[in-house]
Amino acid sequence: MLEMAGVPYTGSSPLGHALALDKVITKRLLREAGIPTPNYRVLRGPEDSAEGLHFPVVVKPRHESTSFGLQLITEPAAVGAAVEAIVANYQQEALVEEYVAGREVCVALLGNDRGIEIFPMVEHDFGDRLVQLVTCDDKMHKVSTEPGKICPASLPEALAAQLRDIALATFRTCHCQDYARVDIRLDAEMNPFVLEINSMASLGPTGSYVLAAQTAGYSFDGLIGRILDVAHRRYFTRPMPVARIANADEFIQRLPHRYDTVVAERATTLSGGQKQRTAIARAVLRDAHIVILDEPTTGLDAASERLVLEALERVVAGHTALTIAHRLATVRLADRIVVLDRGEIIEHGTHAELLVRNGAYARLYRLSNRRPGSNARDRRPAYPQAPGRRRKQTVVRGNSADRLRGLAVIELERAPETLASTKAH
């Protein structure tokens, strides 16, 4: 959906996720690329044979994640029942692969193309427990014998370099992007075998990916910021001074950590004007064809309002903007203004045309620009207004002939909640 809507996102593309979530396709791609992976068979039912595989074997669903359905089978006679359970419970084929007795290491990657960073490796410490595999119960923290995590893993540098090369080759072979984790088993002779690649590596605080990143020197907030930066570079290959366009760079440079400053939930540490300019910067970053601005200058002082209006002028250039406001400073920029009263259109035109007509819009505009201390008789409402109602202006500005025409709507008084209120549509 995000791809079709043109919405930027972090993580792998649908292709990368599809390949990583199909364990059989992953193993075929690895074999074609010369990347070592355990021998396997794909069984569709209990009658299929695992002949040719060395036991023990690991039996698991073809498409599941989080180790759902994973079983360690030591005898050939038990394979049929394990496969039958997977087919019944998960409605899919079973992947049966040779179990590699030995150490298990996770390799976390971050980045794209030539700028991929490989974090320190994480080793699962199984101790002396019988099943030396990471199970679903381990990942859900349901057992007391959950394996510990050692980071960085103690490995000879030559072996560590080999594992980094294998993980990088796996990342690229499976068309992953931004971040992922590769799980590798080492046999008794320290020969590596790729088990799978996780294109949606957990970013939970106890996960291997976060542990590896923290060992590399990232805080959790820093890691999330880095993932966002990696995705931004993938989408927008050329530098975009969006903060300067939105008049936000000046105040950001004064923050404690500049662009790495954590602004708290709902940006409560920013002022109203700073929030508005940050939102405008996001709109510039998206380069959306249509920009919706809801009350862009409400609650701002004169200086902040001027900065926001300057930024808006730059943002709407070449775009269509829908602005919802109670101040006429933004209404006058619209290509067309429609004045509504109780759901009925009473006048429309450009700002200049409506001023010449000297109707409801003109009276409202003069009122909004009258200085304090003017004649009290002139401070009455420009148009009859019900108690508790606020005048609302909706502005659409378009600067491209092949996009929406600019439009502004001013609603003097809302129509009763009846079918009559749909007439203006």
Phi, psi and omega in degrees: 000317180296321177300312182294327181276353181071027182267123177298144180212164177266155176096182185290161177284171175305325178296312181299316179294319181297319180291317182291328182277350174257098187297329180289313178298320178303313182293325177295318178296320179297317179298316180298327181273000180077022180265127185293136177210150183301149175297150187208168170221153174250118183247134183261348180192172184295341181280344180289153186254144174258025182302139180101345179268147176269136181265152006290163175230158175254128179248129181206158178297150183293324191245359186275158175245184175058024179062023176301133175075004184291133179222141174260119184246127184260340183237139179303327183294340183268355184293318183303314181294322180294318178295317180300320179295320180292316179298319181289317186277330186241357178052049179202168179292161178255136172265123178245117182229154180296135178282129178260106179285127180152206184274154177235129185233140175252137179240118181261134181236148180216124178128188181214160175054234183271357183257033182278127178261134179249120184282165173304143187282150180247129177250137175278128180259101183276350181061225181252019182289155188294307181269107183264061176225153175274111185265173177297320179297325176297314183291332178270003178058045182258355184235151181280343181264022179306132182295146175281176180234131179247121180215123004280148178294142180276102183223147172301144185300324180296319178291318179300319178296320178297318180294322177297318179296318180295316180297318180296317178297321178295316179304314182285321181298324182268012175056037176279163179211157177072293180203152178191171178228133179251128180259127187230136173256146176245126180280187185298333179265012180066028173278130184273147175221124180283124176278310181189170173241135180256104182283349176236056182304136182300135175256020176291155185296339180259003183283159181295324182296312181295320178299316179297318180295319179295323176295329178282354176108003180273138163282169179297315178298321179296322178296313180298318178298321179292320177299317177297320180295319179298316179294321179299316180295327178293321181281317187240091188289335179262147180300139179232108181284062187296325181295324178289321177300322183270010182057033182253341186299323184298312181285330178296321179296340180268353179289158185306318182238023178053236186286350178262009181289133175276123188260009175073169181300131180059024175053043184291345179274357179257152175283172180300315179295323178293321177298315182297316181291327175294319178296321178295320178300321178296320179296320177295319181299320179290334185052044183288146178292325180240127181246127178255122182241111183259112180051058187293339182239008181294134176076011181261149173283174186299319182294316179294321179299319179298317180296319180294316180295322176298317179296319180297322178302320180286324183292317187282351179299120180079009181230175172250128182238132174254114183246128176252119188209163173244009175243136185281356180299328178270335181297321186294346179278349187289151176287332178212140180238130178242126181258125180249145172223115183054042177082359181252138176284122180252341173193158177204160181152188175281172178302313182295318181297319182289328175294320179296323181290340175057042179261211184298318180297315181299318180295319179295321180294317179295322177299317183292340181255002181286138181283152176301143179094001178291171181308129183298330181295333181275356181265008175287160181306140180292341179208145182309135184223130180292149179304137177081356180273147174243144176284137184234135177243131176244122189243135172235125181241128179232132182242016181230130186295334183266012176239189184297142172292150178293140183212139173231138178238128175247123180255107182286318177211132183290139178288155176302153182286073177226179179297338180298336183290351179270357186298324184289347182274000000 
